[in-house]
């Protein structure tokens, strides 16, 4: 059974889907006004991993993630670039897909945009007005926060605390509100800004309303999982609950999931601070697989500290996995006289699978799941040193590596690169095989090194090697 830490209840809960064998999952997507940095990518990668694990466990996942393509930041970017808001949004949606597809993030089942759902948003706001939860004021429409009795249940922030924070606010918007705690559902148009006709005059949606509308439109009034970065818990997700449940009178989401930040020097990565590293720039210098693997090395709810050393470490560890997989594939090709089966080794492999599932069932503990992969690779490397191997064991071990790495968003391939340590170990194994007159294994290693363009030289001091040009 899969267990999920539910931010709403502050505890792990057994996942019970609304519909047997299916998952309805909504993840808040990006505001598309700039290229994404690795901090933005954390949420996308974390919940893609969750989605993949559900698929691995046999679930059919209906995965919706939106694009916020109408926003103050987009409007400002459009003015700076001399473009329209839709042009800016189109540009950075394309850039988002270029980055995330390189990280092997699967496209959502649905990826709705705000501009494509304006009529639905207007209808949703009208329903809230009709129910007394919202009101029009000088072309704006606001939500009556105090009217929703459960407000603050997700973030554990009380209305008294919010009132204290709002007491010093002044300005035109505050003057329009019945209560300083009320938030905008619809904003009256300003000169030169993109806008749409509505019952309250020209305007555009507020930020929070869009996700309520698109989640319920594509997944239904109640969904299994709603997810996003931990900075969205308040006010965004809190406001989503208030809006949606006021309209439907149903539980909006059964499970709320929030990922931790990416930090740099222990400080949150943020465009406003200026300590960001763009994914598109990282992709030019590093294998995207290594970036993806790096982001799987910490549990999704924990912060993960970005550094070049951490990326290099991920690259090295990924290379070790791919090298082991390659060696197994080579041995498999040459295993015509191999053992038919080996029940003890098969039992060990089954134990690796059970351990992987146990960790991942426990709120998607990817860091522990990766440790299982490392243990599996060590097992496989030791097994490959044996003079005779089972084709069945090799195939199952390789299958497990493929399956586990699929969950982490990495298509495992036989690498053409060998690390120095791997070469030294292969040479040592070859020398041992020759001394023990295991000439077939010695020849296999020689052929492998030759294929990898590793040149061996016999000297009085022993075997030396170098990489070919």
C-alpha positions in Angstrom: 0.0 0.0 0.0 1.3 3.5 -0.9 1.4 6.0 1.9 1.4 9.7 1.3 2.3 12.6 3.7 -0.8 14.8 3.6 0.0 18.4 4.3 -3.7 18.9 5.3 -3.6 16.4 8.1 0.2 16.6 8.8 0.6 12.9 8.8 1.1 9.9 6.5 -2.0 8.3 5.2 -2.7 5.2 3.2 -3.6 6.2 -0.4 -7.1 5.2 -1.3 -8.1 6.4 -4.8 -11.5 7.7 -5.6 -11.6 5.1 -8.4 -9.9 1.8 -8.1 -6.7 1.6 -10.1 -6.8 5.3 -11.1 -5.2 8.5 -9.8 -6.5 12.0 -10.5 -3.6 14.3 -9.9 -3.3 18.1 -10.3 0.1 19.9 -10.1 0.4 23.7 -10.2 2.4 24.6 -13.2 4.7 27.5 -14.0 3.9 31.2 -14.6 5.5 31.5 -18.1 7.3 34.8 -18.2 10.9 33.6 -18.1 13.1 30.5 -18.5 12.8 28.1 -15.6 15.6 27.6 -13.1 16.5 24.4 -11.3 14.4 25.4 -8.3 11.3 25.6 -10.6 12.2 22.3 -12.1 12.3 20.6 -8.6 8.5 20.5 -8.4 8.1 19.4 -12.0 10.6 16.6 -11.5 9.4 15.5 -8.0 5.8 15.0 -9.1 6.7 13.5 -12.4 8.6 10.9 -10.2 5.4 10.4 -8.1 3.4 10.0 -11.3 5.9 7.4 -12.7 5.8 5.4 -9.5 2.1 5.2 -9.5 2.3 4.0 -13.1 5.0 1.4 -12.0 2.6 0.2 -9.4 -0.1 -0.3 -12.0 -2.2 2.8 -11.7 -3.7 4.8 -14.6 -2.7 8.4 -13.8 -4.8 11.3 -15.1 -2.2 14.1 -14.6 -3.1 17.7 -15.1 -0.6 20.6 -14.8 -1.5 24.1 -15.9 0.3 27.1 -17.4 -0.4 30.5 -15.9 -0.3 32.6 -19.0 -2.1 35.7 -17.7 -0.3 37.4 -14.8 1.3 40.7 -13.7 4.8 39.3 -14.4 3.8 38.3 -17.9 2.4 41.7 -18.6 5.5 43.4 -17.4 7.7 41.0 -19.4 5.6 41.8 -22.5 6.2 45.5 -22.1 9.9 45.0 -21.6 10.2 42.7 -24.7 7.9 44.8 -26.9 5.6 41.7 -27.4 2.1 40.8 -26.5 1.3 38.7 -23.4 0.3 35.7 -25.5 3.6 35.9 -27.5 5.6 35.9 -24.2 3.6 33.0 -22.9 4.0 31.0 -26.1 7.8 31.6 -26.1 8.3 30.4 -22.5 5.9 27.5 -22.8 8.0 26.2 -25.6 11.1 26.9 -23.5 9.6 25.0 -20.6 8.9 22.0 -22.7 12.5 22.1 -24.1 13.9 22.0 -20.6 11.5 19.5 -19.0 11.5 17.0 -21.9 15.3 17.1 -21.8 14.9 16.1 -18.1 12.6 13.2 -19.3 9.5 14.7 -17.7 6.5 13.2 -19.2 3.9 15.7 -20.7 0.7 16.0 -18.6 -2.4 14.3 -19.7 -3.8 17.8 -20.0 -1.9 21.1 -19.8 -4.6 23.8 -19.8 -3.8 27.5 -20.2 -5.7 30.3 -18.5 -6.4 32.1 -21.8 -8.2 29.0 -23.0 -10.5 28.8 -20.0 -11.8 32.4 -19.6 -15.5 31.5 -20.0 -15.2 28.7 -17.4 -13.5 31.1 -15.0 -16.2 33.7 -15.4 -18.9 31.1 -14.8 -17.1 29.9 -11.7 -16.9 33.4 -10.3 -20.6 34.0 -11.1 -21.5 30.9 -9.1 -19.5 32.1 -6.1 -21.3 35.5 -6.3 -24.7 33.7 -6.5 -23.8 31.7 -3.4 -22.8 34.8 -1.4 -19.1 34.0 -1.3 -18.0 36.7 -3.6 -18.9 40.3 -4.5 -18.2 42.9 -7.2 -16.5 46.2 -6.4 -15.7 48.8 -9.1 -15.1 46.1 -11.7 -13.1 43.8 -9.4 -14.6 40.7 -7.8 -13.4 39.6 -4.3 -13.9 36.4 -2.3 -15.3 36.8 1.2 -12.6 35.0 3.1 -14.4 34.9 6.5 -17.4 33.3 5.0 -15.5 30.1 4.5 -15.3 28.5 7.9 -12.5 26.1 7.2 -10.1 28.8 5.9 -6.6 28.2 7.2 -7.0 24.4 7.6 -4.2 23.6 5.1 -1.6 26.2 6.2 -2.7 26.3 9.9 -2.7 30.1 9.7 -5.5 31.6 11.7 -7.7 34.5 10.5 -6.6 36.4 13.6 -3.0 36.2 12.4 -4.0 37.3 8.9 -6.1 40.2 10.3 -3.0 41.4 12.2 -0.9 41.3 9.1 -3.6 43.1 7.0 -4.2 45.8 9.5 -1.5 48.1 8.1 -2.4 47.6 4.4 -3.5 50.7 2.6 -4.2 51.5 -1.1 -6.8 51.5 -3.8 -7.4 47.7 -3.7 -7.9 47.6 0.1 -10.4 50.5 -0.2 -12.5 48.4 -2.6 -12.7 45.4 -0.3 -15.4 44.7 2.4 -12.6 43.2 4.5 -8.8 43.4 4.1 -8.6 39.6 4.2 -10.7 39.2 1.0 -8.8 38.2 -2.2 -9.3 38.9 -5.9 -11.1 36.5 -8.2 -11.3 39.0 -11.1 -9.3 42.1 -11.7 -10.7 45.1 -13.6 -8.7 46.0 -16.7 -6.0 48.6 -16.6 -5.0 50.6 -19.6 -2.8 48.7 -22.1 -3.3 45.4 -20.4 -4.8 42.2 -21.9 -8.4 41.8 -20.9 -11.7 40.0 -21.6 -15.3 41.0 -21.5 -17.2 39.9 -18.3 -20.4 40.7 -16.4 -18.3 43.1 -14.4 -16.6 44.9 -17.3 -13.3 44.2 -19.0 -10.8 42.5 -16.9 -8.7 39.3 -16.3 -8.7 36.5 -13.7 -7.0 36.6 -10.4 -4.2 34.1 -9.8 -5.9 31.7 -7.4 -9.2 31.1 -9.4 -7.5 29.5 -12.4 -6.4 26.3 -10.7 -9.8 25.7 -9.0 -11.4 26.0 -12.4 -9.0 23.9 -14.4 -8.7 21.1 -11.7 -12.4 20.6 -11.5 -13.0 21.0 -15.2 -10.5 18.3 -16.2 -10.6 16.0 -13.1 -13.9 16.6 -11.4 -15.2 18.3 -8.2 -13.1 16.0 -6.0 -9.6 14.9 -7.0 -7.1 12.4 -5.4 -4.0 14.5 -5.2 -3.2 18.2 -5.4 0.5 19.1 -5.4 3.0 22.0 -5.8 5.9 23.7 -4.1 5.7 24.3 -0.4 5.5 28.1 -1.0 2.1 27.6 -2.6 0.4 26.1 0.5 -0.4 29.7 1.5 -2.1 31.6 0.1 -2.5 29.9 -3.2 -3.7 26.4 -2.2 -5.5 27.7 0.8 -7.5 30.0 -1.5 -8.1 27.2 -3.9 -9.8 25.1 -1.2 -11.9 28.1 -0.1 -13.1 28.9 -3.7 -13.7 25.3 -4.8 -15.4 23.9 -1.8 -17.6 27.0 -1.5 -18.8 26.3 -5.0 -19.1 22.5 -5.0 -19.8 21.8 -1.3 -17.4 18.8 -1.7 -13.9 18.0 -0.5 -11.6 19.5 -3.2 -8.6 17.1 -2.8 -8.1 14.1 -0.6 -4.3 14.5 -0.4 -2.1 17.6 -0.5 1.6 17.2 -1.4 4.2 19.9 -1.3 7.9 19.7 -2.3 10.9 21.3 -0.7 13.0 24.1 -2.2 16.3 23.9 -4.1 18.8 25.9 -2.1 22.2 27.4 -3.0 24.6 27.8 -0.1 21.6 26.9 2.1 19.5 29.8 0.8 16.3 29.2 -1.3 16.8 29.7 -5.0 14.7 32.5 -6.2 14.6 35.0 -9.2 13.8 37.8 -6.7 17.0 37.0 -4.8 19.0 36.5 -8.0 20.7 33.3 -7.0 19.2 31.2 -9.9 20.7 28.8 -12.3 18.7 28.3 -15.4 18.0 24.8 -16.6 18.7 25.7 -20.2 22.2 26.9 -19.2 22.9 23.7 -17.1 21.8 21.6 -20.1 24.6 23.1 -22.1 27.3 22.0 -19.6 25.9 18.8 -18.1 24.1 15.7 -19.2 20.4 16.3 -18.4 20.2 12.7 -17.0 22.7 13.8 -14.3 20.6 16.8 -13.4 17.5 14.6 -13.2 19.4 12.0 -11.1 20.7 14.8 -8.8 17.1 15.9 -8.0 16.2 12.4 -7.1 18.9 12.1 -4.4 16.8 13.9 -1.7 13.2 13.2 -0.5 10.7 15.4 -2.3 9.6 17.1 0.9 13.2 18.0 1.9 15.4 20.9 0.6 18.1 19.9 -1.8 21.3 22.0 -2.0 22.5 22.7 -5.5 26.3 22.7 -6.2 28.5 21.7 -9.1 30.1 19.0 -6.9 26.6 17.5 -6.3 26.0 17.4 -10.0 29.3 15.8 -10.7 28.7 13.2 -8.0 25.3 12.4 -9.6 27.0 12.1 -12.9 29.6 9.7 -11.5 27.0 7.5 -9.8 24.9 7.4 -12.9 27.9 6.4 -15.0 28.5 3.5 -12.6 25.0 2.2 -13.0 25.2 2.5 -16.8 28.6 0.8 -16.8 27.3 -2.1 -14.8 24.3 -2.4 -17.1 26.6 -2.4 -20.1 28.8 -5.1 -18.7 25.8 -7.2 -18.0 24.5 -6.8 -21.5 27.9 -7.8 -22.9 28.1 -10.9 -20.7 24.6 -11.8 -21.7 25.6 -11.7 -25.4 28.3 -14.2 -24.6 26.4 -16.5 -22.2 25.5 -19.3 -24.6 27.0 -21.8 -22.1 25.7 -20.0 -19.0 23.8 -21.7 -16.2 20.1 -22.1 -16.9 19.0 -20.5 -13.6 20.1 -19.8 -10.0 17.3 -19.8 -7.5 19.5 -18.2 -4.7 20.4 -15.2 -6.9 16.8 -14.9 -8.1 15.6 -14.7 -4.5 18.2 -12.0 -3.8 16.9 -10.0 -6.8 13.3 -10.4 -5.6 14.4 -9.0 -2.3 15.9 -5.9 -4.0 12.5 -5.4 -5.7 10.6 -5.7 -2.4 12.9 -3.3 -0.7 12.6 -0.7 -3.5 8.8 -0.9 -3.3 8.8 -0.7 0.5 10.8 2.5 0.4 8.9 4.1 -2.4 5.5 3.1 -0.9 6.6 5.1 2.2 5.8 8.6 0.8 8.1 8.1 -2.2 11.5 7.9 -0.4 13.6 8.3 -3.5 16.8 8.7 -1.6 16.3 5.2 -0.2 15.1 3.8 -3.5 18.4 5.0 -5.1 20.3 3.2 -2.4 18.6 0.0 -3.4 19.8 0.7 -7.0 23.4 1.1 -5.7 23.1 -2.2 -3.8 21.7 -3.9 -6.9 24.6 -2.7 -9.0 27.1 -4.0 -6.4 25.4 -7.3 -6.5 25.5 -7.4 -10.3 29.2 -6.4 -10.4 30.1 -9.2 -8.0 28.0 -11.7 -10.0 29.7 -10.7 -13.2 33.0 -11.8 -11.7 31.8 -15.4 -11.5 33.1 -17.8 -14.2 29.6 -18.9 -15.1 26.4 -16.9 -14.9 22.8 -17.4 -15.4 21.1 -15.8 -18.4 17.9 -15.6 -16.3 19.6 -13.8 -13.5 21.3 -11.3 -15.8 18.1 -10.5 -17.6 16.2 -10.0 -14.3 18.9 -7.8 -12.8 18.9 -5.7 -15.9 15.2 -5.5 -16.0 15.1 -4.3 -12.4 17.7 -1.6 -13.1 15.5 -0.4 -16.1 12.3 -0.4 -14.0 13.9 1.4 -11.0 15.5 4.0 -13.1 12.3 4.5 -15.1 10.7 5.7 -11.8 13.5 8.3 -11.4 12.9 9.5 -15.0 16.0 8.0 -16.5 16.1 5.7 -19.5 19.0 3.4 -18.7 21.4 2.7 -21.5 24.7 0.9 -21.9 27.2 3.7 -21.6 30.3 3.9 -23.9 32.3 5.4 -21.1 34.2 3.6 -18.4 35.4 5.3 -15.2 39.1 4.9 -14.3 38.2 2.8 -11.3 36.1 0.5 -13.5 39.0 0.0 -15.9 41.4 -0.8 -13.1 39.0 -3.4 -11.7 38.4 -5.0 -15.1 42.2 -5.3 -15.7 42.6 -6.8 -12.2 39.8 -9.3 -12.9 41.4 -10.1 -16.3 44.7 -10.9 -14.7 43.1 -13.0 -12.0 41.2 -14.9 -14.7 44.4 -15.6 -16.7 46.2 -16.9 -13.6 43.2 -19.2 -12.8 43.2 -20.3 -16.5 39.7 -18.9 -17.0 40.7 -17.8 -20.5 37.1 -17.3 -21.8 36.4 -14.7 -19.1 39.8 -13.0 -19.7 39.1 -12.8 -23.4 35.6 -11.3 -22.7 37.2 -8.5 -20.6 39.9 -7.9 -23.2 37.3 -7.6 -25.9 35.2 -5.2 -23.7 38.2 -2.9 -23.1 39.1 -3.0 -26.8 35.6 -2.0 -27.7 35.8 0.9 -25.2 39.0 2.0 -26.9 41.1 1.1 -23.9 44.7 0.2 -25.0 46.5 -2.3 -22.8 50.4 -2.5 -22.6 52.2 -5.4 -20.8 55.3 -4.1 -19.0 57.7 -5.6 -16.5 55.9 -3.6 -13.9 52.5 -5.0 -14.9 49.7 -4.0 -17.2 49.4 -0.4 -18.1 46.5 1.2 -19.9 45.5 4.4 -21.8 42.5 5.7 -23.6 42.8 5.7 -27.4 42.5 8.8 -29.4 
